[in-house]
Amino acid sequence: MNSSAERMTRWAHRLLNVAVPLLLLAWGMYSFPLALFGPDRSKIPGDLGDSRFINYILEHFHQYAIGNEKSYWDAPFMYPYTNVTALSENLLGTAPIYSVFRFGGFNRESAYQLWILALFSLNYIGCFIALRLWSKHTVLSACGAYIFAFGIYNIGQLDHMQVFPKFMVPFAMYFFWRALDQRRAIHLALAALSVVYQFYCGIYLGFMVLYCMLFMFAAHVIFYRRSWFVKSSFRWRGVSTIAAIAVVSAELLYPLLHPYMLVSNTLGMRHFEDIIATIPHVPSYFFTHPAASSWHILSEHSKFAFPEWWSHFLFMGAVPWAAILALPVVLLSKRVASDEKRRIAWLSLVLLLSIVFCVNMSGHTLYKFIFDLPGFSALRAIDRIINVEAVLFIALFVLVFRSIPVNTRSALLLGPMLAGLVVLDQRVDTNELKRYDKYDAQELVKKVEREMVMEHDTTYKVIAYTPILSATEDELVHTRTIETELTAMLAAQHLHLPIVNAYTGSYPGNYISFFDHMDQKTLDDWCAFNHTTSEHIQCINNVGQGVLGTDLIQLKAANDRFVCADIVHENMAVADRDKAALWETFVRIHLADGHYALLAHNGNFLCAEILSHQEVSATGQQLGDFGMFWMEPASDGRVAFKAHNGRYLSLDTSSSRLFATAESVGVNERFQVIDAPPR
């Protein structure tokens, strides 16, 4: 009977070791990345800026892989600058995964979603395997892998999908620990290869793994007072082995890092003042995004408390911190083996040092010493260190809980309870997260593609997209510019046309001026910086014809009220506002043929809808005949607008609406043009 019960217990334990990892993976994928995509799988995490840039780089790799691009590093944006891919992350380590999905028939955005899904699953599987090798405990390893792949600290990283290929980080740390502990060259070689591949997955996390490995080495020397590396330095065989591993690693990294070295030689390195705002503060480690459902209470305390606070959602959850709080009990317990205590103490010191040397205390930080190390001055967003520190938090959680003695039968109950606790601790409300609709994004690109196809003169091999942009809120100007640049890049990429427009991590010379203004003057200045001219570059805009100039204006009608493009009432042009703000501001476009066009705040052209009672509304997504006007000056300094139907815009005094119905200019057809303040 006892033998039968023992067999049943063993089978139940084996079932638990299979079920918990699989169920946690399945739930994690369902509740986080798949939930992010929405029920119809139409959403993509992030915004129309950084996230779409990652999509562009992945698509560029695919186009390079199928032979449509001659060079990977000379991506066809920011023309005529070269080596532009090295101005930001390159994603070479995981771009082939994206390309597989493209070969499978998925479009650009859908393949991007599948790439994201693949990263989440690889992060879980990679961390699980590394923790299982490290701890020999399946359930704890699955719980740790769940935190690593699907934990709430990931919420703050969703705007930067380039840090999600991190499945090699746990392997790098595990093999380096084995190299320190077992003093075998094979483990050091595997650690080095893991670091190399992590560099190919992402430059940031490659350097940050080295940062943590530095403290792993230092803490090992402190606790064990022995080091294979130190002892080997006195033996020729040890020196040659370490040197060989270092040389092979350097040779493998050189093709990746050489383009970045060229960039640093040209642009120089960042100043420490440029990155200090991104160094975590102590409260950062207890600060969450509102989407962290179980810890929403921690989402308020550091709002506006320090610069760039929105990048500091670094709370790992209660379960990992519970393990840290349990450290004194474990280290003082007589039931825990001394070797296990030392290992836990060593890992605790590694985590402590990694935080101490990367924390901002009222502007004072030891990270200045790290910043001066070769390569680290290239890193701008230091808060991304949490993606590597997470492995230290999680490994400590696994080792601490593993040290608690539990019999097999108790484990059958406690294992599922712990897994459930981890899931509750790490709940994510995806409705609170920033996302964009992939179909809307595709339409934006298609619209610009149509403009490029209609205007492109094939005698020009290069284009510059120089659209006329509507007035918008001051705080949205930069965001909209980024979105416009990326939309142009993606449209040109699909058409296989080199383009001047760009969005990336660094901007050489005077490019930022063209980035902000996108006009002929700044294009000429950019070309001069590159010792060329713009004669071979065709400027394409969203107007469809030549533009002589633009200015911001407001219109006051005969009733002494400002004309408004009222989006609440079907974008009708209504003169009923006492004061002028954004909705009453228009971009006046002086066209080359002598006509004028008025671009409203909603991005549409003001049109005289001749087929719909001659009403005037801001509904023209493209400039056609209905959106072009003649401006005729009146004797009192006011102006009249003649529409395409030969009638003048007129104020209807009863409704305050504008109609293109007047056959001659009277009082109600005169408008005062007022220069609007720049936005």
VOTOR-722179 format. One record per residue: residue in one letter; x, y, z of N, C-alpha, C in turn. Coordinates in steps of 0.2 Angstrom, whole numbers, plus 2048, in hexadecimal, padded with zeros to 3 digits. Layout:
VOTOR-722179
AXYZXYZXYZ;...
end
This chain:
VOTOR-722179
M8047FA800800800800804806800;N80980680480E80C80581280D7FE;S8148077FB8178077F581380A7EF;S80C8087EF80780B7EA8068127EB;A8068157F280581C7F380B8207F1;E81181D7F28178207F08178217E8;R81581C7E581581C7DD8108217DB;M80A8217DE8058277DC80882E7DE;T80C82E7E380F8357E58148377E0;R8188327DE81D8337D981A8357D2;W8158327D08118337CA80E83A7CA;A80B83C7D08088427D180D8487D0;H8138467D381884B7D381B84C7CC;R81C8477C881E8477C181984B7BD;L81284A7BE80D84D7BB80D8557BD;L80E8567C380F85D7C58158617C1;N81A85D7C18208607BD81F8617B6;V81A85E7B381985F7AC8138647AB;A80E8647B08088687AF80A86F7B1;V80D8707B680E8777B881287B7B3;P8188797B081B87D7AB81787E7A5;L8138797A380F87A79D80987F79E;L80687E7A48008827A58038897A6;L80888A7A980B8917AA80C8947A4;L81089179F81189379880B895795;A8068907958008927917FC898794;W7FB89879B7F889E79E7FC8A479C;G8028A479D8068AA79C8058AD795;M8058A87908048AA7897FD8AD788;Y7F88AA78B7F28AC78A7F08B378D;S7F38B37937F18B97977F58BF796;F7FB8BF7937FF8C57917FF8C678A;P8048C37868048C577F7FE8C477B;L7FB8BE77C7F58BD7787EF8C277A;A7EF8C47807EA8C97837EC8D0780;L7F28D17807F48D777D7F28D8776;F7F28D37727EF8D476B7E88D576A;G7E48D376F7DD8D476F7D98CE76C;P7D38CE76D7CF8C876B7CF8C7764;D7D08CC7607D18CB7587D88CC756;R7DD8CC75B7E48CC7597E68D2755;S7E38D77567E48DD7527E98E2755;K7EA8E175C7EE8E675F7F68E4760;I7FA8E97608018E87618048EC767;P8088EA76B80A8EE77180E8F376F;G80E8F97738128FF77180E90476E;D81190876A80E90E76781090E75F;L80E91375C810913755817916754;G81B916759822918759827912759;D82A91175F82F90C76082D90575E;S82790375F8258FC75E8258FB756;R82390075282390074B82A900748;F82E90374C83590374A8388FC74A;I8378F97508398F27508368EE74B;N8308EF74982D8EB7438318ED73D;Y8338F373C8368F573683D8F1736;I8418F173B8478EE73B8468E673A;L8418E373D8408DC73B83F8DB734;E83A8E07318398DF72A83F8E0726;H8438E57288498E672484D8E0724;F84E8DC7298528D672984F8D1724;H8488D17248458CC7208468CE718;Q8468D47178478D771084E8D570E;Y8538D671385A8D471285B8CD711;A8578C97158588C17148558BF70D;I8508C270A84E8C07048518C36FE;G8568C86FF85A8CB6FA8578D16F7;N8528D46FB8508DB6F88548E06FB;E8588DF70085D8E47028648E2702;K8688E670086F8E46FF8738E4705;S8718E870A8758E97108718E9716;Y8728E571B86E8E57218708EC725;W8768EE7268778F372A8768FA727;D8768FA72087490071C86C90071A;A86890072086190071E85F90671A;P85990671685890B711854911715;F85691371A85391971D85891E71F;M85792472185B92972386192A71D;Y85E92971786392A711866931711;P86C93270F87192D70D87692B712;Y87492B71887892971E87992171D;T87E91E71F88091771F880914726;N88090E72688090A72D87B90C732;V87590E72F87091073386D90B738;T86D90573686A90073B86E900741;A87490174187890274787790874C;L87290C74987091274E86B910753;S8699097538649077588668FF759;E8618FC75C8618F475C8618F1755;N8648EB7558648E874E85F8E274E;L85E8DE75485A8D975485C8D3750;L8628D274E8658CD74A8638C674D;G8648C57548638BF75785C8BC756;T8578C07558508BD75584D8BF74F;A8508C374B84C8C574484B8BF740;P84F8BA74084D8B473C8468B173D;I8448B274483E8AF7468388B3742;Y8398B97428348BE73F8348BC737;S83A8BB73483A8B972D8378B272C;V8378AE7308348A772F82C8A872F;F82A8AD7338228AE7338218B272C;R8258B672A8248BA7238248B471E;F8298B071E8298AA7198238A6719;G81F8A671F8198A27208138A671D;G8148AC71A80E8AF71780B8B471B;F80E8B672180B8BB72680D8C2724;N8098C772480B8CE7228108D0728;R8128D67278178DA72B8158DA732;E80F8DD73380C8DD73A80B8D773E;S8088D273A8068CC73D80C8C873F;A8118C873A8188C573C81B8C8742;Y81A8CE74381D8D27498198CF74F;Q8138CE74F80F8CB7548128C4756;L8138C07518158BA75281C8BA755;W8208BE7538278BF7558268C175D;I8228C575F8218C776681F8C076A;L81A8BD7678188B676A81E8B276B;A8228B17668288AC76782C8AF76C;L82D8B576D8328B877282F8B6779;F8298B777A8268B67818278AE782;S8268AA77D8268A377F82E8A1780;L8328A477C8398A277C83C8A5783;N83A8AA78583C8AD78C83A8A8791;Y8348A67918328A179683689A796;I83689779083989178F841892791;G84489778F84B89879084C898797;C84889D79B84989E7A28488977A6;F8438947A484188D7A78478887A7;I8498877A184F8837A08558857A4;A85788B7A485C88D7A885B88D7AF;L85588E7B285488E7B98548867BB;R8518827B785187B7B88588787B9;L85C87A7B48638787B586687A7BB;W8648807BD8678847C38658817C9;S85E87F7CA85B87E7D08598767D1;K8588737CB85686C7CB84F86C7CE;H84B8717CE8448717D083F8747CB;T83B8707C98378717C38328767C4;V82E8767C982887A7CB82B8817CC;L8308827D08338887D283688B7CC;S8398877C783C88A7C183688D7BD;A8308897BC82B88B7B88288927BB;C8278927C18258997C482A89E7C3;G83089D7C48358A27C28358A47BB;A83489F7B68348A17AF82E8A57AE;Y8288A47B18228A87B08238AF7B2;I8278B07B78288B77B982C8BA7B4;F8318B77B28368BA7AD8338BB7A6;A82F8B77A482C8B879D8258BC79D;F8218BB7A381B8BE7A38198C37A9;G81F8C47AD81E8C87B381D8CF7B2;I81A8D37B78188DA7B681E8DF7B5;Y8248DD7B68298E17B482A8E27AD;N8278DD7A98278DE7A28238E379F;I81E8E67A38198EB7A181D8F179F;G8228F37A38268F97A182A8F979C;Q82B8F37998308F179382C8F178D;L8258F178D8228F07878238F5781;D8248FB78382690077E82C8FF77B;H8308FA77D8378F977A8378F1779;M8348EF7748348E877283B8E5771;Q8408E976F8468E776E84A8E3774;V8478E477A84A8E17808478DA781;F8428D977E83E8D277F8428CC77D;P8468CC77884B8C67778508C677C;K84E8C37828528C27888538BB78A;F8518B67868518AF7888588AC789;M85E8B07878648AE7888678B078F;V8648B57928678B87988678B379E;P8628AF79F8628AA7A48688A47A3;F8698A379C86E89E79B8758A179C;A8768A779A87C8AA79B87E8AA7A3;M8798AC7A787A8AC7AE87B8A57B1;Y8778A07AF87889A7B187F8977AF;F8818977A98878947A788D8987AA;F88D89E7AB8928A27AF8928A07B6;W88D89F7B988D89C7C08908957C0;R88F8917BB89288A7BB89988B7BA;A89B8907B68A28917B58A68937BB;L8A38977BF8A589A7C58A68947CA;D8A08907CA89F88B7D08A38857CE;Q8A38827C88A687C7C68AD87D7C3;R8AF8837C18B58847BE8B78807B8;R8B28807B38B387C7AD8B28817A7;A8B78807A38B788479D8B1884798;I8AE87E7988A887D7948A2882796;H8A288379D89C88779F89E88E79E;L8A489079E8A689779C8A5898795;A8A68937918A589478A89E895788;L89A89178C89289178A89089878D;A89289A7928908A17958928A6790;A8988A678D89B8AB7888968AA782;L8958A477F8908A477A8898A777B;S8878A57818808A87838808B0783;V8868B37858868BA7858878BD77E;V88B8B977A88B8BB7738858BB76F;Y8818B677087A8B576D8768BB770;Q8768BC7768728C17798738C8776;F87A8C977587C8D07718788D076A;Y8788CA7678758CA76086D8CB761;C86A8C97678638CA7688628D176A;G8678D476E8668DB77086C8DE773;I86F8E37708758E67738748E877A;Y86E8EB77C86D8EE78386E8E8788;L86A8E378786B8DD78C8718D978B;G8758DA78687B8D77868808DA78B;F8808E178A8848E478F8828E3796;M87B8E37978798E379E87A8DC7A1;V87A8D779D87C8D079F8838D07A2;L8888D479E88F8D47A088F8D87A7;Y88B8DD7A888B8E17AE8898DC7B4;C8848D87B38828D47B98888CE7BA;M88B8CC7B48908C77B58968C97B9;L8978D07B889D8D37BC89C8D27C3;F8968D37C58948D37CC8948CB7CF;M8928C77CA8928C07CC8998BD7CD;F89E8C07C98A58BE7CA8A78C17D1;A8A68C87D28A88CB7D88A58C87DE;A89F8C67DE89C8C37E489E8BC7E5;H8A08B87E08A38B27E18AA8B27E4;V8AE8B77E28B48B87E58B38B97ED;I8AE8BD7EE8AD8BF7F58AB8B97F9;F8A68B57F78A38B07FB8A88A97FB;Y8AB8A87F58AE8A27F48B68A27F5;R8B88A87F58BF8AA7F58C48A67F1;R8C18A47EB8C48A07E68C18A27DF;S8C58A27DA8C28A37D48C689F7CE;W8C389C7CA8C68987C58CA89D7C1;F8C78A37C08CB8A87BB8D18AB7BF;V8D18AC7C58D78AE7C98DC8A97C9;K8DA8A37CB8DF89E7CB8E289C7C4;S8DE89C7BF8E089B7B88E589F7B6;S8E58A57B88E98AB7B68F18A97B7;F8F28A47BC8F88A27BD8FA89B7BA;R8F68997B58F78927B28F68947AA;W8FB8917A78FB89379F8F489079C;R8F388A79E8ED88679B8E688A79D;G8E688D7A38E08917A58E08987A1;V8E689B7A08E68A179D8E48A0795;S8E789B7928E589A78B8DE89878A;T8DB89478F8D489378E8CF89978E;I8D189D7938CD8A37948CE8A878E;A8D48A878C8D68AD7868D28AA780;A8D28A377F8CF8A17798C88A2779;I8C48A177F8BD8A377F8BC8AA77E;A8C08AF7808C08B677F8C08B8778;V8C58B57758C78B676E8C18B4769;V8BF8AE76A8B98AB7668B38B0767;S8B28B276E8AC8B676F8AC8BC76B;A8B28BF76C8B48C67688B38C5761;E8B58C075E8B48BF7578AD8BE755;L8A98BB7598A28BA75789E8C0758;L8A18C575D89D8CB75E89F8D0759;Y8A58D07568A88D57528A38D774C;P8A08D274889C8D47438968D8745;L8948D774C88E8DB74E8908E1751;L8968E27558978E875889B8ED754;H89E8EA74E8A28EF74A89E8F5747;P8988F37458948F97438928FE748;Y8928FC74E890900754896904756;M89C9017558A29057568A390A751;L8A190974B8A290E74689D914748;V89791274A89391874C89591C752;S89891875789B91C75D8A192075B;N8A591E7568AB9227538A8928750;T8A292874D89F92E74989B93274D;L89792F75189293475589593575D;G89A93175F89C93276689892E76A;M89A92E77189692A77689192F77A;R88C92C77D88893078188B933787;H88993978A88B93C790887939796;F88A93879C8879357A18809397A3;E88093F7A287A9437A487494179F;D87693E79987093C79586D936797;I87093279C86D92C79E86B92B7A5;I86D9307A986B9307B086492F7B2;A8609327AE8589327AF85692B7AF;T8599277AB8579207AA85991B7AF;I85E91D7B38609197B885B9187BE;P85A9117C08549107C48559147CB;H8509167CE8509187D584E9127DA;V84F9137E084D90E7E584590D7E4;P8419127E483A9117E383890D7DD;S83C90E7D883B90A7D183A9037D2;Y83D9007D783C8F97D88368F77DC;F8328FC7DE82B8FB7E18268FF7DD;F8279007D78239047D38209007CD;T8199017CC8168FC7C78129017C2;H8118FE7BC80C9017B78058FF7BA;P8009037B87F99027BA7F78FB7B8;A7FA8F97B37F88F27B07FA8EC7B4;A7FE8ED7B97FF8E87BE7FA8E77C3;S7F58E37C17EE8E37C47EF8E27CC;S7F38DD7CE7F48DB7D57F78E17D9;W7FB8E57D67FF8EA7D97FE8F17D6;H7F78F27D57F58F97D27F78FE7D7;I7F78FC7DE7F89017E37FF9047E3;L8049017DF80A9037DF80C9077D9;S8069097D580790C7CF8079147D0;E8069177D680591E7D680B9217DA;H80F91D7DE8139217E38199257E0;S81B9227DA8219267D681F9297D0;K81992A7CF81792E7C98199357CA;F81D9387C582093F7C58259407CA;A82793A7CD82C93B7D383393C7D0;F83593A7CA83B93B7C783A93B7C0;P83F93E7BC83F93E7B583E9377B2;E83A9377AD8399307A983792B7AE;W83292D7B282F9287B782C9227B3;W8299247AD82591F7AA8299197A7;S8309197A88349147A683790F7AC;H8349117B283790E7B88329097BB;F82E9057B88299017BB82D8FA7BC;L8318F97C18368F47C28348EF7C7;F82E8F07CA82C8EB7D082B8E47CD;M82E8DF7D082E8D87CE8288D47D0;G8248D77D581F8D37D88218D17DF;A81C8CF7E381D8CD7EA8208C77EB;V81F8C27E68228BB7E782A8BC7E7;P82D8BF7E28358BF7E38378C37E9;W8338C97EB8358CC7F18348C87F7;A82F8C47F782E8C07FD8348BB7FE;A8378B97F883D8B57F98438B97FC;I8448BF7FA8498C37FD8488C5804;L8418C68068408C780D8418C0811;A8418BB80E8428B48128498B3812;L84E8B780F8558B580F8588B4816;P8568B981B8598B88228578B1825;V8518AF82484F8A98278528A3824;V8538A381D85789E81A85E89D81C;L8618A381C8688A381D86A8A2824;L8658A28298668A183086489A832;S86089782D85D89082E86388B82F;K86288683386788183486587B82F;R85F87B82D85D87682885F877821;V86287D82086487E81986C87D819;A86E87981487587781387987D812;S88087D81588488381588688580D;D8878808098888818028828857FF;E87C8838008768867FE87688E800;K87788E80787789580A87C89A806;R88289780588789B80288589D7FB;R8828987F788089A7F187A89F7F1;I87689F7F58708A47F68738AB7F8;A8788AB7FD87B8B17FF87F8B47F9;W8828B07F58868B27EF8818B67EA;L87C8B27E98778B57E48748BB7E7;S8738BC7ED8708C27F08748C87F0;L87B8C67F08808CC7F08808CE7E8;V8808C97E48808CB7DD87A8D07DB;L8748CE7DE86E8D27DC86F8D97E0;L8718D97E68738DF7EA8778E47E6;L87D8E17E48828E57E087F8E87DA;S87B8E47D68798E67D08748EC7D1;I8708EC7D686C8F17D88708F87DA;V8748F67DF8788FC7E287C9007DD;F87F8FC7D88839007D387E9027CD;C8789027CD8749047C886D9077CB;V86E90C7D086990F7D386A9167D4;N86591A7D38669227D38649247DA;M8689277DE8669297E58679317E5;S8629347E386293C7E386793E7DE;G86893B7D986D93D7D487493A7D5;H8759367DA87B9337DB87B92C7DA;T87F9297D687F9227D488691F7D2;L8879197D488D9157D388D9137CC;Y8889147C88889127C188D9167BD;K88F91C7BF8949207BC89A91B7BA;F89C9177BF8A29137BE8A090D7B8;I89A90B7B88989067B389890A7AC;F8969107AC8959147A689C9157A3;D8A19157A78A89167A48AB9107A1;L8A890A7A28AA90479F8A9904797;P8AD9017948AD90178C8A68FE78A;G8A390278689C900783896902787;F89790378D89190579188E90C790;S89291078E89091778C88C918786;A88B91278388691277D87F91177F;L87E90E78587890D78887491378A;R86E91478886A91A78A865918790;A86191378F85C91179485E90C799;I86190E79E86490A7A385E9067A7;D8589097A78539057AB8518FE7A8;R8548FD7A28538F679F8578F17A2;I85B8F37A785F8EE7AB85A8E97AF;I8548EB7B084F8E67B384F8E07AF;N84F8E07A984F8DA7A58548D47A7;V85A8D77A985F8D27AB85F8D17B3;E85D8D67B685D8D57BE8578D17BF;A8528D07BB84C8CC7BC84F8C57BD;V8548C37BA8578BC7BA85A8BB7C1;L85D8C07C48608C07CB85A8BF7D0;F8558C37CF84F8C37D484C8BC7D4;I84B8B97CD8488B37CD84C8AD7CF;A8528AD7CD8578A87D08578A87D7;L8578AD7DA8578AE7E28518AB7E4;F84B8AD7E18458AA7E38458A27E3;V8478A07DE8478987DD84C8957E2;L8528987E38568957E88548957EF;V85189B7F184E89C7F88498977F9;F8448977F483E8927F584088B7F5;R8458897F18488827F084B8807F7;S84E8857FB85188380184C881806;I84688380684188180B83F87A80A;P84087680F83F86F80F83886D80F;V83686A80982F86880882F860806;N82A85C80982A855807826855800;T82684F7FD82384E7F781C84F7F7;R81884D7FC81184E7FC80F8557FD;S8138598018128608028138647FC;A8188617F881A8657F28148647ED;L81085F7ED80A85E7E88058637EA;L8058667F080086B7F18038727F1;L8098737F380C8797F380E87C7EC;G8108777E88128797E180D87C7DD;P80787A7DC80187D7D97FF8847DC;M8008847E37FE88A7E780388F7E5;L80988E7E580E8937E380D8957DC;A80C8917D780B8937D08058977D0;G8008967D47FA89A7D47FB8A17D7;L7FF8A17DC8018A77DF8058AC7DB;V80A8A87D780E8AC7D28098AF7CD;V8058AB7CA8008AE7C57FC8B47C8;L7FA8B37CE7F68B97D17FA8BF7D2;D8008BE7D48058C37D68078C77CF;Q8078C47CA80A8C67C38048C87BE;R7FE8C97C17F98CB7BC7FA8D17B8;V7F88D17B27F98D77AD7F28D87AA;D7F08DE7AB7E98E17A87EB8E47A1;T7EB8E079C7ED8E27957E98E8793;N7E38E97957DF8EF7937E28F6795;E7E78F579A7EA8FB79C7F08FD799;L7F28F97947F88F97907F88FD78A;K7FD9017887FD9047817FE8FF77C;R7F99007777F98FC7717F790076B;Y7F88FD7657F590175F7F28FB75B;D7EE8FD7567EA8F97527EE8F874C;K7F08F174A7F48F07457F18F273E;Y7EA8F173E7E78F37377E78FA736;D7E68FE73C7E690573B7ED907739;A7F290473C7F990673A7FA904733;Q7F88FE7307F98FD7297F5902725;E7F09047277EC9097237F0910722;L7F39127287F89187287FD917723;V80091172380691071E80390F717;K7FE90C7167FB90C70F7F991270C;K7F79177107F591E70E7FB92170C;V80192170F80792470D80A920707;E80991A70780B9167018089196FB;R80191A6FB7FD91D6F58009236F3;E8029286F880492E6F780B92E6F3;M80F9296F68169286F28159256EB;V8119206EA81091D6E480D9236DF;M8089276E180592C6DC80A9316DA;E80F9336DF8139396DE81A9366DB;H81C9306DD82392E6DB82592F6D4;D82A9326D382D9336CC83392E6CC;T8329296C88379236C883E9256C6;T83F92B6C384692E6C284992F6C9;Y8469306CE8499316D584992A6D8;K84F9286DB8509226DE84F9226E6;V84E9286E884E92A6EF84892F6F0;I84492E6F683F9326F88409356FF;A83D93B70083C93E70683593F707;Y83293D70D82B93E70E82B945712;T82794A70F827950712820953713;P81C95071781595171781395871B;I80E95B71980B96071D80795D723;L80995F72980695C72F801962732;S7FC95F7357F79647387FA96673F;A7F696B7417F896E7487F696974D;T7F99687527F79637577FA96675E;E7F89627647FA96476A80296476B;D80496976F80C96976F80F963771;E80C95F77680F95977980E953774;L80A95476E80A94F76A80E950763;V81195576381595775D81A95275B;H81E95076082494C75F82194575E;T81C94376281993C76181793B75A;R81394075781094075081694074B;T81B94374D82194374882493D747;I82593974D82793274D82392E749;E81D92E74A81892A74781892B73F;T81993273D81993373681F931733;E82593173682B92F73482B927733;L82892473882891D73782391A732;T81E91E73181991C72C81C91D725;A82092272482392371E82991E71D;M82C91C72283291772182E91071F;L82990E72382690872182390871A;A82090D71881D90E71182390D70C;A82891170D82E910708831909708;Q83190670E8348FF70F8308FB70A;H8298FB70B8258F77078268F86FF;L8278FE6FD8289006F682F8FF6F4;H8348FD6F983B8FC6F783E9036F4;L83D9086F883F90F6F68449116FC;P84A9136FB84E91670084A91D702;I84B91F70884792570B84C929710;V84B92F71084E93371484B93371B;N84593271C84293272384592C727;A84592E72D84892973284592A739;Y84592473D84492474484991F747;T84D92074B85291C74E85491E755;G85A91B75785C91C75E86192275E;S86492475986992A75986892D752;Y86993475286993874C86F93C74B;P87393A74587993D744878944741;G87D94874287D94F73F877953740;N87595673B86F95B73C868957739;Y86895073A86294D73785C94E73B;I85D950742857951746853957744;S85695C74085396173D84E95F738;F85095A73384B95872E846953732;F84895073784394C73B83E95073D;D83F95674083A95A74383695E73E;H83996073883596473383396172D;M83795C72A83695872483495D71F;D83896271D83796671783D967713;Q83D96B70E84296B70984996E70C;K84897371084E977713852972717;T84E96E71C85296A72085596471C;L85196271785495D71385A95F70F;D85B96570D86196870A86696870F;D86596A71586A96A71A86D96371C;W86895E71C86A95871D86F955718;C86D95671287195470C87895770C;A87895E70E87E96170E88395E714;F88095C71988495971E88795371C;N88494F71788694971488A94A70E;H88C95170C89095270688C950700;T8869526FF8829506F987D9556F9;T8799556F38739596F286C9556F2;S8679596F38609566F385E9556EC;E8619566E685F9566E085C9506DD;H85F94A6E085D9446DE8589416E3;I8559456E78509426EC84A9466EB;Q8449426EA83E9456E983A9456EF;C83894C6F083394D6F682C94B6F4;I8299476F98229456F881E9476FE;N81994B6FD81594D70280E94A702;N80A94C7078039497077FE94E704;V8009537007FC9576FC7FB9556F5;G8009526F28009506EB8029556E6;Q80595B6E88089606E480C9646E8;G8109696E481596D6E78129726EC;V8169736F18149786F781997D6F7;L8169846F781A9896F781C98B6FE;G81798A70381898C70A81298A70E;T81398A71580D98971980E98E71F;D80898F72280899372880299172C;L8029927337FC9917377F8997738;I7F19967377ED99B7377E699A73B;Q7E399F73D7DC99E73F7D79A373B;L7D19A173B7CC9A47377C79A773B;K7C59AD73A7C09B073E7BA9B3739;A7B49B073A7AF9B17357AC9B8736;A7A69BA7327A39C073379F9C1739;N79E9BB73D79A9BC74379F9BD749;D7A69BE7477AB9BF74C7AD9B9750;R7AB9B374D7AD9AD7517B29A974C;F7B69A57507BB9A174C7B899B749;V7BB9997437B99937407BC98D743;C7B89887447BA9827477B897C743;A7BD9777437BC9717407BA96C746;D7B396C7467B096974C7B096174B;I7B495D74E7B495674E7AE953751;V7AB9567567A595475979F954754;H79F95875079995974B79C957744;E79E9517437A094F73C7A5953739;N7AA95773D7AF95B73A7AD961736;M7A69637377A49697347A896F735;A7A89737317AB97A7327A697F734;V7A798173B7A298573E7A598B741;A7A29917407A59977437A1999749;D7A399674F79F9977557A499775B;R7AA99875A7AF9987607B199F762;D7B19A17687B39A876B7BA9A876B;K7BE9A276C7C59A276C7C899D768;A7CE99E7667D19997617D6995765;A7D598E7647DA9897677DC984761;L7DD97E7637DF97975E7DA978758;W7D497775A7CF9767557CD97B750;E7D09817527CF98774E7D598974A;T7DA98574A7E09867477E1982741;F7E398573B7E49827357EB983732;V7ED97E72E7F397F72B7F1982724;R7F49887227F298B71B7F8988717;I7F69857117FB98270D7FB986706;H80098A70480198D6FE8039896F9;L7FF9876F48009826EF8049856E9;A8089816E580C9846E08079876DA;D8019856DA7FD9876D47F998D6D6;G7FA9906DC7F79966DF7F19956E3;H7EF98F6E37E998D6E87EC98D6EF;Y7E798C6F47E898B6FB7E49856FD;A7E79827027E497D7067E497E70D;L7DF97B7117DF97C7187DF97571C;L7E497471F7E496E7237E296F72A;A7DD96B72C7DA96B7337DE967738;H7DC96873E7E09657447DF95D744;N7DA95B7407D89547407DC95073B;G7E19547377E59517327E195172B;N7DB95372B7D79547247D795B721;F7D695B71B7D69617177CF964718;L7CE96B7197C896E7187C596E711;C7BF96B7107BC96A70A7B596D709;A7B49707037AD9727017AA96C6FE;E7A69697027A29626FF79D9646FA;I79F9656F479A9676EF7959626EE;L79695C6EF7919576EE78C9566F4;S78D95A6F97899596FF788960702;H7839646FE78096A70078696F701;Q78C96F6FE7919736FE793975705;E79297170A79597271079C971711;V79F9757167A69757167A897171D;S7AD96C71C7AE9687217B6965721;A7B99637267BF9617267BF959726;T7BE95771F7BD95071E7C294D719;G7C69517157CA94F7107D094C712;Q7D09457127D69417137DC94270E;Q7DA9447087DF9467037DD94C700;L7E19506FE7E09566FB7DD9556F3;G7D79576F27D49576EB7D295E6EA;D7CE95E6E47CB9656E27C79686E7;F7C39646EB7BF9676F07C296A6F6;G7C99696F77CC96C6FC7D19726FA;M7D09746F47D59796F17D09806F1;F7D39856F37D098C6F37D49916F0;W7D19966ED7D499C6EB7D39A16F1;M7D89A56F37D79AA6F87D79B16F5;E7D19B56F67D19BB6F37D19C16F8;P7D59C56F87D59CA6FD7CF9CF6FC;A7CD9D17027C79D67027CA9DD704;S7C69E27037C99E97047CA9EA70C;D7C79E77107C89E87177CD9E471B;G7D19E17177D79DC7197D59D571A;R7CE9D471A7CC9CD71A7CD9C9714;V7CB9C37137CC9BF70D7C69BB70C;A7C59B97067BF9B57047C29AE701;F7BF9A97027C19A26FF7BD9A06FA;K7BF99F6F47BB99C6EE7BD9956EE;A7B79916EE7B898A6ED7B89876E6;H7B99816E57BA97E6DF7B397E6DA;N7AE97F6DE7A79806DA7A69876D8;G7AB98C6D97AB9936D77A79976DC;R7A59946E17A19986E67A59996EC;Y7A399E6F07A79A16F67A599D6FC;L7AA99C7017A899A7077A499F70B;S79E99D70E79A9A27117979A0718;L7979A471C7949A372378C9A3723;D78A99D72578299D72678199F72D;T77E9A572E77D9A97347799A5739;S7749A173777099D73B77399773E;S77799473B77A98E73D78298F73F;S78599473D78C99673D790991739;R78D98D73579198873179398C72A;L79898972779B98C72179998871B;F79798B71579598870F79898B709;A79998770479C98A6FE79798C6F9;T7939916FB78D9936F778C99A6F4;A79099E6F67909A56F57929A76EE;E78E9AA6EA7919AC6E37959B26E3;S7959B66E87999BC6E879B9BD6F0;V7A09C26F07A29C36F779E9C96FB;G79B9C77007989CC70479B9CB70B;V7979CE7107999CE71779B9C771A;N7969C27187979BB71B79C9B7718;E79F9BA7127A49B670F7AB9B8710;R7AC9BD7157B29C07177B59BD71D;F7BB9BB71D7BE9B87237C59BB725;Q7C69BC72B7CC9BF72E7D19B972F;V7D79BA72C7DC9B572D7E19B7732;I7E29B47377E69B573D7EB9B073E;D7F19B373E7F79AE73F7F79AB746;A7F79A47467F69A074C7FD99F74F;P7FE99F75680499E759807997757;P80D99675681099075480F98A759;R80E98475780C97E75B81297975B;
end
